[in-house]
Amino acid sequence: MPQTTLAPPAPTPTRPSGPGTAPDPELRALAERHGLTVSGARVSLPEYTRQLWHRRHFITSFATAKLTAMYTAAKLGQLWQVLTPLLNAAVYYLIFGVLLDTKKHVPDYIPFLVTGVFVFTFLQNSVMTGTRAISGNLGLVRALHFPRACLPISFCLAQLQQLLYSMGVLSVILLCFGQTPTWSWLLVFPALTLQFVFNTGLAMIMARLGARTPDLAQLMPFIMRTWMYASGVMFSISVILQGRHLPKIVVLLLNGNPAAVYIDLMRFALIDSFTAKQLPPHVWAFAAGWALLAGVIGFVYFWKAEERYGRG
């Protein structure tokens, strides 16, 4: 008698699962009936802002801890917060001030240079640490539930704390080179506030891009170095533009460069010889506009990918 083989039963089709697939309608209805929500789902923007405010103490504490731990292994410790930009300023003075004789065209060149280096270092470090805010802290992101914007904000706050330490040294340098405190020094506070908002917005943009493309952190030093050379850190943009018939778009880009705008505002506040004539037109409007634009766009852009950080 011939043997018959039974065909295996056809597999029951299953609904694909994984990121990007819609959940089963019955499961969705069951979850909604019992008040369950998707794990890690993005909350509304007002609720996200409220959660950030509730974690403000964590943000400040985390920023202080990161800043303290940054130089723990170094023998000079926290002194490197000030020594690093000072050494950079010394190198730029030797190359641009002495060898290229840039100081001949800029009064009070050393206060001019040191102010530019300190302010741009604040911007550069904020962007660099922001780029690695998510990709460099995946263990923390995957282990704990908190608004991920805490990370880039805290890193920028740490850089602001570092700059405030450096401002003490900058004040001594200014006094040693004949700059006396005036009421204009109070303009430092609104200028730094606007730059901090700009830096934080840009850091959040870079944090999202860096979370998706970790190799971006390797490219950023070259981008920041190019930006520095276009920002008038070692030379005066107004002097460079004198007598040159450059296209209007080039002049606008140089004067509207946000890094140059914040550097010029700090120089105007602290250096007597840096007068309003050397400031680009509507400089405070530029500073506020860049801060508002970067702050709003950066915050919303970062929030849009909140549920994807640390996954994949």
C-alpha positions in Angstrom: 0.0 0.0 0.0 1.6 3.3 -1.0 2.4 5.6 1.7 1.0 9.1 1.6 2.8 12.1 3.1 0.9 14.8 4.6 1.9 18.3 3.6 2.8 20.5 6.6 0.1 23.0 7.5 0.5 26.3 5.8 2.1 28.8 8.2 -0.2 31.4 9.7 0.6 34.7 8.2 2.0 37.1 10.8 2.0 40.8 10.9 5.5 42.2 10.5 6.9 43.9 13.5 9.7 46.3 14.1 10.4 49.9 13.8 8.3 51.7 11.2 5.5 49.1 11.2 1.9 49.8 12.3 0.7 47.9 15.4 -2.2 45.5 15.2 -5.5 47.5 15.4 -6.9 45.2 18.1 -3.7 45.6 20.2 -3.9 49.3 19.7 -7.5 49.4 20.9 -6.7 47.3 23.9 -3.7 49.5 24.8 -5.8 52.6 24.5 -8.6 51.1 26.6 -6.2 50.5 29.5 -4.3 53.8 29.1 -1.1 52.3 27.8 1.2 54.3 25.5 4.1 53.5 23.2 7.4 53.2 25.0 9.6 56.2 24.3 6.9 58.0 22.3 7.5 61.7 21.6 5.4 64.0 23.7 4.0 67.3 22.6 6.4 70.3 22.4 4.8 72.1 25.4 5.0 69.0 27.5 8.6 68.4 26.4 9.5 71.9 27.4 7.8 71.4 30.8 9.8 68.2 31.3 13.0 70.0 30.6 12.1 72.7 33.1 11.4 70.1 35.8 14.9 68.6 35.1 16.7 71.9 35.3 18.6 70.9 38.4 19.8 67.7 36.7 21.0 69.8 33.7 23.0 72.2 35.9 24.4 69.4 38.1 25.4 67.3 35.0 27.1 70.3 33.4 29.1 71.0 36.5 30.1 67.3 36.8 31.2 67.1 33.2 33.3 70.2 33.5 34.9 69.0 36.7 35.6 65.5 35.2 37.1 67.0 32.0 40.5 67.7 33.5 40.5 65.3 36.5 43.5 63.3 35.1 45.6 66.4 34.4 48.0 67.6 37.1 47.0 71.2 36.6 43.3 70.2 36.8 40.9 73.0 36.2 43.6 75.5 35.2 43.5 74.0 31.7 40.1 75.6 31.3 42.0 78.9 31.1 45.4 77.8 29.8 44.0 76.1 26.7 42.5 79.3 25.1 45.5 81.4 26.4 48.0 79.1 24.7 45.9 79.2 21.5 46.0 83.0 21.7 49.8 83.0 22.2 50.2 80.9 19.0 47.9 83.1 17.0 49.7 86.2 18.2 53.1 84.8 17.1 51.8 83.8 13.7 49.3 86.6 12.8 50.4 89.4 15.1 54.2 89.1 14.7 55.0 87.1 11.6 52.1 88.5 9.5 52.2 91.9 11.3 48.5 92.0 11.7 48.8 94.0 15.0 50.0 97.0 13.0 46.4 97.6 11.7 44.6 96.8 15.0 44.9 99.0 18.1 45.1 97.0 21.4 45.8 93.9 19.5 46.4 91.6 22.4 43.1 92.3 24.1 41.5 92.2 20.7 43.0 88.8 20.0 42.4 87.2 23.4 38.7 88.3 23.4 38.2 86.8 20.0 39.8 83.5 20.9 37.8 83.2 24.2 34.5 83.9 22.5 35.1 81.6 19.5 36.4 78.8 21.8 33.0 79.0 23.6 31.2 78.6 20.3 33.6 75.9 19.0 33.5 73.7 22.2 29.7 74.0 22.4 29.3 72.7 18.9 31.9 70.0 19.2 30.5 68.6 22.5 27.0 69.0 21.1 27.8 66.8 18.1 28.7 63.9 20.5 26.0 64.6 23.0 23.9 61.6 22.0 26.4 59.3 20.2 28.9 59.7 23.0 26.4 58.9 25.8 24.4 56.0 24.4 24.6 54.1 27.7 22.9 56.9 29.5 20.4 57.4 26.8 19.4 53.8 26.7 19.4 53.2 30.4 17.4 56.2 31.7 14.2 58.0 30.5 14.6 61.7 30.4 14.3 64.5 27.7 17.3 63.9 25.5 17.7 67.7 25.0 19.1 67.7 28.6 22.4 66.5 27.2 23.3 69.2 24.6 21.9 71.9 26.8 24.0 70.7 29.8 27.1 70.5 27.6 26.6 74.1 26.4 26.0 75.2 30.0 29.3 73.6 30.9 31.1 75.6 28.2 29.4 78.7 29.5 30.7 78.0 33.0 34.2 77.5 31.5 34.0 80.8 29.6 33.0 82.6 32.8 36.1 81.3 34.5 38.1 82.5 31.6 36.5 86.0 31.8 38.3 86.5 35.1 41.7 86.0 33.3 40.5 88.1 30.4 39.7 91.0 32.8 43.2 90.9 34.2 44.6 91.0 30.6 42.5 93.9 29.7 43.6 95.8 32.9 47.2 95.0 32.2 46.9 96.5 28.7 45.3 99.8 29.8 41.6 98.9 29.5 39.6 100.3 32.4 36.2 99.1 33.5 33.3 101.2 32.1 29.6 100.9 31.9 30.0 99.3 28.5 31.4 96.2 30.2 27.8 95.4 31.3 27.0 94.7 27.7 28.9 91.4 28.2 25.8 89.9 29.8 23.3 90.3 27.0 25.9 89.4 24.4 26.8 86.2 26.2 23.1 85.4 26.8 22.4 85.7 23.1 25.4 83.7 22.2 24.5 80.9 24.6 21.1 80.6 23.1 22.7 80.5 19.6 25.3 77.9 20.7 22.6 75.7 22.3 20.4 75.7 19.3 23.3 74.9 17.0 24.5 72.2 19.4 21.0 70.5 19.3 21.0 70.5 15.5 24.5 68.9 15.5 23.5 66.4 18.3 20.7 65.0 16.1 22.9 64.9 13.1 25.7 63.3 15.1 23.4 60.7 16.6 22.6 59.6 13.0 26.1 60.0 11.6 28.8 59.5 14.2 31.5 60.2 11.6 30.4 63.8 11.6 32.4 64.4 14.8 35.6 63.7 12.8 34.7 66.3 10.2 33.7 69.1 12.6 37.2 70.2 13.6 37.9 71.1 10.0 34.6 73.0 9.6 35.1 74.9 12.8 38.7 75.8 11.9 37.4 77.2 8.6 34.7 79.1 10.4 37.2 80.6 12.8 39.4 82.0 9.9 36.2 83.7 8.4 35.2 85.2 11.8 37.8 87.8 12.4 39.3 86.2 15.4 42.9 87.1 14.5 42.2 90.2 12.3 39.7 93.0 12.0 37.0 92.3 9.3 36.3 96.1 9.0 40.0 96.7 8.2 40.1 93.9 5.7 37.0 95.3 3.9 38.4 98.8 3.6 39.3 99.7 0.1 38.2 96.4 -1.4 35.5 96.2 -3.9 34.1 92.8 -2.9 30.6 91.6 -4.0 27.9 92.7 -1.7 27.0 89.1 -0.8 30.6 88.5 0.5 30.4 91.7 2.6 27.0 90.6 3.9 28.2 87.1 4.8 31.3 88.4 6.6 29.4 91.0 8.6 26.4 88.7 9.3 28.5 85.8 10.3 27.1 84.9 13.7 30.5 84.1 15.2 31.9 87.4 14.1 28.8 89.2 15.4 29.2 87.9 18.9 32.9 88.4 18.9 32.5 92.1 17.8 29.9 92.7 20.5 32.3 91.4 23.2 35.1 93.6 21.8 32.9 96.6 21.7 31.9 96.0 25.3 35.4 95.5 26.6 37.9 97.4 24.5 37.9 101.2 24.4 39.6 101.4 20.9 36.9 99.1 19.4 34.2 101.6 18.6 30.8 101.5 17.1 32.2 102.4 13.7 33.8 98.9 13.5 30.5 97.2 14.2 28.4 96.0 11.3 25.1 97.7 10.8 22.2 96.5 13.0 24.6 94.3 15.0 22.3 93.8 18.0 19.4 92.8 15.6 21.8 90.3 13.9 22.8 88.9 17.3 19.2 88.5 18.5 18.0 87.2 15.2 20.7 84.5 15.0 19.9 83.5 18.6 16.2 83.2 18.0 16.6 81.4 14.7 19.1 78.9 15.9 17.4 78.4 19.3 13.9 77.7 17.9 14.9 75.7 14.9 17.5 73.7 16.9 15.0 72.9 19.7 12.2 71.8 17.4 14.5 69.9 15.1 16.0 68.0 18.0 12.6 67.3 19.5 11.3 65.8 16.2 13.6 62.8 16.6 13.3 62.4 20.3 11.9 58.8 20.1 14.7 57.6 17.8 17.7 58.5 20.0 19.6 55.5 21.3 17.7 53.1 19.0 19.0 51.1 16.1 
